[in-house]
């Protein structure tokens, strides 16, 4: 092979994040297509180690990379009262990016039609009977991959026009305490006892890994990220004054941001170029949840390729997106109180149904019944005004990594 030659491939997946790795996993699992995954070489373009969480029931093909799971979930209202639920048959599951990478890279190496390429992708474009991926190899030479189809998971340079845009931004600490402080059976999904920002909402998030170890995060839904110092101050306050953890060691931090928007994400960028993951609309607008939708999308793509078709199914139905647009606008305008809204959902809606609603998989009837549990007047007012609001472009946030959860 000479670096400037055009190599022929069946399927090329661009990006080694949750969406790219998940699709490669499903394609090698089913044998629906040979696949080449193009990931950035070691350096500043490679994302830091991170975790993804989701809920599912039963066997889903990711068992070997689930590092922890919880059968009980807890939400603390702003008034301090906890709500604990057991959403059987669902469990809440944690996947670490390093474990998913290790599994998928191993499967690519063992697969006759699998390949991992470390290169910087400069351009992806449609060509006659397929697409081209133009890359720069670590040594500086060029390489062009020609494929029947390309699935591109790279973050968009800017979000599409939208009526509403919030950011779910967070910083977390993997902590070790000097004494046992955590219940490994219970994950704290939202703890609204933290001080609330003037606009939006904030909550703590605790995933116990052992009686003396946990991932503790501070999360905001708001229009802009805050400084590292502000995150650190909020985390210190949460660990010290609310959780009462006492002396602790921060083993490593984790930080990210996820777009929450009613923008319309095109799933096609050319006749043979498809967008997946957050870039393809897999992030749930009103919650930021992404990983479960990525799994559904990846399985569906593998199934359609196995049937001889080339499509990327919509991650969410139109009704789910319409409800999300209303909720997102109501949160952004302050018409509903975010902490009260989410706490009351957990108090009033059966846990299993609520989790499916948060992932966008409830039926129309179930969505309607859940909608009746929300503040009806502000939601109706918001629904009435949405059709008359223009979609507009939003300024880019410098350096913001639009990462899936």
N, C-alpha and C positions, 0 to 999 in steps of 0.2 A: 504494500500500500504506500503510495506517495501522498503526503499531507494535502495536496491540492486537488486530489482526485475526488470525484463525486461518488460516494458510496451508496449503494442501493439497499434500502431497508423496507420492511413491511410497516411497522409502527414505531414512531419515535415519540418518547415522552420527555418533555423539557421541564426540568426542575425536580429536585429531590426533597421537596417538603411533603406534607401529609398527603396532598392530592396526587402528586407524581408517584410517590412510593406506593400509595394504595392502589392506584391503577396498575402499576407494574406488577404488584402482588396478585391482583385478580386475573391479569392476563396470563401470567405464568401458571397460576393455579388452574385455570380452565384450559390453557393451551389454545385459546381463541386466536392468538396471533403471536408471531415473533415480536420481540420488543427490545428497543435500545433506549436506555435512560441516560439523558445528558444532565450531569450535575456540575456545578461550579467546582473548580479545583480548590484545594486548601488555600485559605486567604480571606480577605475582607468580604468577598461575595458569598461565602458560606455562612448560613445562619447559625447562631449559637444554639447549644443544646436546649431543648424545650420539651414541655409535656403537653399532651392532648388528652382531654377527658370526654367521655360520652357515656350514654346508657344503652344497654341492649339486653335482650333476653336470649338465653341459650347459647348455642355454639355459633360463632360468627367468623371463624377462620383467623382470628387474631389472638387466640388463647396464649400462644407462646410469648407474646410481647406485652401482655397485660401485667404490669408490675404491681398493681394493687386494685382492690375493688371493695365496694361498700354496698350493703343491702339496706342500710338506713340512711335517710337524708334529713337534715335539720335546717330550718330557717328561723332566725331570730328577728322578730319585729323590732321596730324602732322603740317600742315600749318595753323591750327586754323579754317579752314572753316568747318562749320557743315553740315551734311546731315541728314535731318529729313524725316522719312518715316512712312506711315500708312499701316501696313501689313494686312489689313482686308482680310479675316475674322478672322485672328489670333489676339490674345491678348497675351501679355507677362505676366506671372503669377508667383506669389511668394507663396511658401508653407513653413511654419516653421515646423521643425521636431517635436516640442512639440505638435502642432496641429494635425499632421498626426498620431503621437503616440496615442494621446487621442482618435481620431476617431476609429482607428483600434483596440485598446485595448477595447473600448466600444463595438464594433461589435463582437469581440471574446467572450466577457463576455455574450452577448445576444444570441450568436449562440449556438445551441444544440451541434454542432460538433467542436466548437472553444475552444482553450485553450491557455493561456499565461503562460510560465514557465520561471522563473528567475534562470538561472544556467550558469556555465562556461562550454562550450563545450571543451572537451579534445581531442576527436577524432570522425571522421565520417568515416565509412567503409562499404563497400558492404558485404552483407552476402547472404546466400541462400534465394531466394524469397524476397529480400528487402535490407534494410540497417539498420545499428545501429548507434545511436548517444550516445556517452558515455560522461556523464556530471558529474560535481561536484556541489552539491547544496550549498547554502550560509553557511550552518552549517558545511560543510566539508564532508558530506556523499556522496556516489556515486549513480548515477542513470543511467540506460541504457534504451534508448528509441528504440524500434524496429518499423520500419515503412515500408510500401510498397515502399515509395519513399522519398528522402530527397532533398531539395533545399537549397544549401549552399551559403550564400552571404558574408561570411567572406573574408576580404582581403587576397590575396595570400601572402605567406611568401617572395616570390621574383617574379618579373615579368618574363614571358617567354622570350626566346631569341628573339632579334629584331635587325633590321638594324638601326633603329632610335629610340631614346627615349628622349623626352623632358618632362618637368613637367610644368603643369599649377599651379602655387602656388600664394597664395594671403593672404592678411590680410585686414579686413574691420572694420569700425567703424559704429555703429548705433549712429548717432549724432542728437543733438537738437540745433538749432541756436537761438540766441536772437531775431532775426527778420526774417521775411519770406524771404527765399532765394531759394526755390525750386518750380518748376512747377509740381504738382502731376500728370499731364496728360502725361508727357514725361519721359521715362527712357533713361538714357545715357548708351548705351550698350558698347561702346568702345570710350575712349577719349585718343587719342594719343599725346596730348599736353604735357604729362609727359616726363621727360628725358628718353631716350632709353638706355638700357644696351648695352655693347660692343657686346654681342652675344644674339640673340633672340629678343624679343620685350616686351614692357610694355604698359599698358593702365590703365586709371581710369574707374570707373564703378559707376554709381549713380542711385539708385532706390528711388525716392521720396515717402515718406509715408504720408506726410502732407506738407503744405507750410514751416514749420519749422523743419521737421524731415526727415531723409533719411538714407539709408544704403550707405555708401561711401567706395569703395574698391580700393586698388592698386593691380594689377595683373601682373605677368610676365609669359611669355613662355620662359623657359631657361632650362639649364641642371641641375641646383642645386637650392635648396631653399636658402634664405638669412636669416640673423639674425632678431630677433624680432625688434631690434633697427633700422635696415635698413628699415624694413616695416614701422615702426612708423615715421621715418624721411620722407619717401616718402609720406605717408599719410598726414603728417603735411604740407609738401610743396604743395601737391595737393589741400588740403582744403583751405590753406591760400593764396597761390600765384596764383593758376590757377582758382579755383572756387570763391575765394574772399568771403568766408563764414563769415568772421569776428569772433567774440567771439562765441564759441560753447562748448557744453558739450558732452563728449563721454559716452553714456549710457552703452554700452558693446561692446567688440571686437568680431571678428569672424575670424578664420584662418583655412586654409586647403591647400591640394595639391592633384592634380589629374594627373595620368599618361597619357601622350600623346605618343602613341607608335604604330608601325606597327607589334607588336608581335601578334602571333596567340593564342587566348585564347580558350582552349578546354572547351566545355560546358558540358562535362560529365567527372566525376571522378570515375566512376564505373557503373555497370549495372543499379543501382537504385539511383545513386547520381549525381545530376545536379548542375552546378554552374550558379549563376545568378548575375546581377548587374555588377559592374566593373570587378569582378573576372570572369564573363562569357562573357566579351567583349562588355558590353553595353556602354562604354565610347567612344564617337566619337573621333578617333585618332587625327584629325587635329584641333578640336575645344574644346575638353574636355566636350562637352554637354553630359549628361547622363540621366537626369530625364525623358525626353520624351521617350527615348528608353526603359527605365525600365517599363514605363507604357504600351508600345506596347508589350513588352516581357511578362509582367504579364497577360495582357488580352489574349494573344495567348496561354499561358500555361493553363489558366483556361478553355479556349475553347477546347483545345486538351484533357484535362482531362475529360471534360464533354462528349467528343466523345469517351472516353475509350482508349485514346492514352497517351503516356508519352514521350513528346519531349520538348526541349527548342529551339525554332526557333532562327536562327541567327539574331542578332539585326540590322545588316546592310548587304546589298548585296555585292557581290564580286567587282562589278564595283566601288561602293562607297568606299570600303576599298582600292582598287587600286589607286583611285584618292587621297585619304587621304595620302597614303604612299608616293606618289610623292610630294604632298604639304608639308608634314612634313619634308621630306628630303631637299626640296628646302629652307624651312625656316631655318632648322638647318645649312645648308651650307652657308647661307647668299646670295644665288643666287637671291632670291627675297626679296624685302623690305617689311617686315611684315605689318607695318602701312599703307603703300601705297596700298598693296595688298587688305587688308580687306576694307579700305576706298573706293577704286575704285569699289569693288564688290557692295557695297551699293549704289554707284552713278550710276552704269551701269546696274544692274540687278533688275527687278521688285521685290519689297520687299517680296511679298507673296511667289514667286518662290525661292528667296534666302533663306528664313527661312526654307523652306522644304529641300533645298539643305544642309543647315547646320545641319539639323536633319537626313539627309540620306534618304529622302522619295521621291526625285524627280525621274522622269522617265529617261531612258537612253538618250532619245533625249534632255531632259532639261539639263542633266549633260553635254552633248556635247556642247550645246549652251552656258552654263555658262563657260565651259572650254575655249571657244574662247575669253572670256572676261579677261582671265588671261595672264600674260607674257608668250607667247608661247615658245620662244627659251629656256629660262632656265627650263621651265617645260619639254620640249621635251628632253633636255640634261639629266635631272634627271631621266625621265622615261627610257631612254636608259641605264643608268648605274645601275639602281636598281636590275635587275636580276643577276648581277654579284657581288653584295655586300653580304657578309656572314652575317647570323644572329648570334649574339653573346650575351652572358650573360652580364648583367650590374650590377655593384656593388649596393648593397642595400643602401638605404638612411636611416640611423639610426633614428628610431622614426617617420618615415614618415607615416601619416595616409592617405592611399589611399582612400580618401572619394569621393563619387559621389557629383556632384554639386547639 
